[in-house]
Amino acid sequence: MSGSGRPKIVTMIPTFNEAENIRDLITAILALPIEADLHVLVADDNSPDGTAAIVKDMASSDPRVHLLLRLKRRGRGAGGIDGFKAALELGADLVVEMDGDLSHQPKFIPALVAAARDLDLVLGSRFVKGGRDADRSLIRRFITILIRLFIRRRFRVPVRDVSSGFRCFRREVLAALDLDDLTSVGPSVVLETLYKAHLLGFRIGEIPIEFVDRTRGKTKLSALTLFETLIMALKFKRMYTPANVKRA
């Protein structure tokens, strides 16, 4: 807990080239009506479009804004892992992970935080009742469904939106995952952390969200990235078993 007795919530956002979105996103998060010590941490991969400079400027006038400028081992997975570590160092009781392109809407953060009273890891889900995957092409939706069905059948994780990167972690979950032992550099880190948390016996659940496709900037998701994620998923299945996954 923070010095005020309220929980400290750090929203952690891994970024690369999100200058068009990051100021609006941070402003919206900090305006949320949450009874908590709310902070925003941006883990930026030294974006050439000036994302880090925008965050640094905001941090200079608001102590709730933090920048982690990453110069080595760049990538969505590595950025997320370093961001989790930094959030724990800030003293977070809860860590909300989300993308920086406004596809994850800040208005759903209070519901994630509320659900974390009874759960250890809460996912913002497109595929539970009330959830929605909006503004996406039929091809993207079809690929998402195929990947989701494959991973759910392969890993038996008790959630529907296994690829959701909009999540709320209790501090205890991240501390137990052994962040230094995670292997993902890319987006597969979402599945790796989810699967390990499941094997460790943490309480995992979902709340409905509406996912909206980005309107500014370029997506980082490609066919190659999806293929690499599936390859990593097969690696996790061999690497992690109930017998060899222990709490850090």
Stockholm file with secondary structure:
# STOCKHOLM 1.0

chainA/1-248         MSGSGRPKIVTMIPTFNEAENIRDLITAILALPIEADLHVLVADDNSPDGTAAIVKDMASSDPRVHLLLRLKRRGRGAGGIDGFKAALELGADLVVEMDGDLSHQPKFIPALVAAARDLDLVLGSRFVKGGRDADRSLIRRFITILIRLFIRRRFRVPVRDVSSGFRCFRREVLAALDLDDLTSVGPSVVLETLYKAHLLGFRIGEIPIEFVDRTRGKTKLSALTLFETLIMALKFKRMYTPANVKRA
#=GR chainA/1-248 SS CCTTSSCEEEEEEEESSCTTTHHHHHHHHHTSCCSSEEEEEEEECCCTTSHHHHHHHHHHHCTTEEEEECCSSCSHHHHHHHHHHHHHHTTCSEEEECCSSSSSCGGGHHHHHHHTTTCSEEEEESSSTTCEEESCCHHHHHHHHHHHHHHHHHHCCSCSCTTCCCEEEEHHHHHHSCGGGCCCSSTTHHHHHHHHHHHTTCCEEEEECEEECCSSSCCCCCHHHHHHHHHHHHHHHHHCCTTTCCCC
#=GC SS_cons         CCTTSSCEEEEEEEESSCTTTHHHHHHHHHTSCCSSEEEEEEEECCCTTSHHHHHHHHHHHCTTEEEEECCSSCSHHHHHHHHHHHHHHTTCSEEEECCSSSSSCGGGHHHHHHHTTTCSEEEEESSSTTCEEESCCHHHHHHHHHHHHHHHHHHCCSCSCTTCCCEEEEHHHHHHSCGGGCCCSSTTHHHHHHHHHHHTTCCEEEEECEEECCSSSCCCCCHHHHHHHHHHHHHHHHHCCTTTCCCC
//
